[in-house]
Amino acid sequence: MSLEFNELIENHISTLDPEYIDSFRELVARSVTEEFESINSRYGEHKQREYDDPELKYINGSWIEDDAIYMSGVSALADELSIIALYKLFEKKHKDLIQYHTGQTDPKIYSYWKKVLKVLPDNVKQLDSFKSANELRLINNSIKHEGNVSKELSDEFPSFGSEGDEFSDLDKLFDRLKPEIIKYINELHHEFKRSKT
């Protein structure tokens, strides 16, 4: 292989691009914002309106409230799906990178985090970005399997609270973890290269 071709492969293998996840988040955020603007407008009209029938006033107010709760649920679901998508993207790139550098193709290696750790260069585990990758893994597992904070996540990252607690601010969490995961994939590539010299 030519040096240029090698560089293209290494650039591809060491770059994580979550652009399609960002597009999904932007589309959902725009829709949710538009819906909440409509709900707020309807609520404003509802407050100003004179109702002859108190039951009709209650029913109309309940519908508006239900719509607001529904859209909050849509927004929360989009945040959860964004975390899961980021982890899926990370997991695929992580596996490809390890295979590229180690030649390890046994799928059993990639099924368990403890086995994955054994094939990583020792220095990688000291990186701040590695801690973020592990945090993303545990959040993903918590969302998928429990729907709230798991014991393992709580034990390793006490800032999430206790086992069984609900997640909050997943959108901010996504924004914090995304650049760290991108950084980790690149740093892992360079650590593998250093470990071979």
C-alpha positions, -999 to 999 in steps of 0.1 A, spaced: 0 0 0 12 35 -7 19 59 21 -10 82 9 -35 53 10 -23 43 44 -28 78 56 -64 78 42 -72 45 60 -57 58 93 -75 90 90 -108 72 85 -102 46 112 -92 73 138 -121 97 131 -155 95 146 -181 116 128 -215 120 146 -229 144 120 -260 123 113 -268 122 151 -264 160 152 -288 164 123 -313 142 140 -310 162 172 -315 195 152 -346 182 135 -362 170 167 -352 202 186 -368 224 158 -400 203 158 -402 204 196 -396 241 197 -424 247 171 -448 225 190 -441 242 223 -446 276 207 -480 264 195 -489 250 229 -479 283 246 -500 302 221 -530 279 227 -525 282 265 -524 320 262 -556 320 243 -571 296 268 -563 319 297 -579 349 279 -610 331 268 -642 335 287 -659 301 292 -696 297 298 -691 261 309 -664 254 335 -662 218 324 -653 229 289 -626 251 303 -612 222 323 -612 199 293 -595 224 270 -569 231 296 -563 193 301 -558 189 264 -532 216 263 -515 201 294 -515 166 278 -499 180 247 -471 197 267 -464 165 286 -464 145 254 -438 169 238 -417 167 269 -417 130 265 -407 132 228 -378 155 237 -366 131 265 -369 102 241 -348 120 215 -321 127 241 -320 90 251 -319 79 214 -290 104 208 -270 88 236 -277 53 223 -268 63 188 -235 79 199 -226 48 218 -235 26 188 -213 48 166 -185 47 192 -188 9 197 -185 2 159 -155 26 155 -138 12 186 -141 -24 173 -128 -14 138 -99 4 154 -89 -25 176 -92 -49 147 -71 -26 125 -43 -24 151 -44 -59 166 -59 -81 139 -83 -94 165 -115 -106 148 -129 -129 175 -164 -115 181 -163 -127 217 -136 -102 225 -160 -73 217 -190 -87 237 -176 -79 271 -160 -47 282 -135 -66 304 -122 -85 274 -120 -53 253 -99 -37 281 -73 -65 278 -65 -56 242 -61 -19 247 -27 -3 253 -21 3 290 -17 41 287 -52 44 272 -69 37 305 -53 68 320 -68 92 295 -96 115 305 -113 107 272 -112 70 281 -132 77 313 -158 95 292 -160 65 268 -166 43 298 -192 68 312 -210 67 278 -210 29 279 -225 28 313 -251 54 305 -261 36 273 -265 3 292 -285 20 319 -309 36 294 -313 3 274 -316 -21 303 -330 -2 332 -343 31 319 -327 49 348 -294 50 367 -279 15 371 -259 3 401 -228 1 380 -231 36 367 -239 49 402 -209 31 417 -184 44 390 -199 78 386 -216 89 419 -226 122 404 -255 104 387 -271 96 421 -283 63 434 -294 32 416 -329 37 402 -327 75 400 -340 91 368 -317 108 343 -318 145 339 -302 168 313 -293 141 289 -290 167 262 -263 185 281 -247 151 288 -246 143 251 -230 177 244 -203 171 270 -195 135 260 -195 139 222 -163 158 219 -146 135 244 -156 104 225 -143 119 192 -111 127 210 -108 92 226 -110 74 192 -82 96 179 -61 92 210 -66 54 210 -53 52 174 -22 71 184 -17 51 216 -18 19 195 7 33 171 30 44 200 28 9 216 41 -7 183 72 14 182 
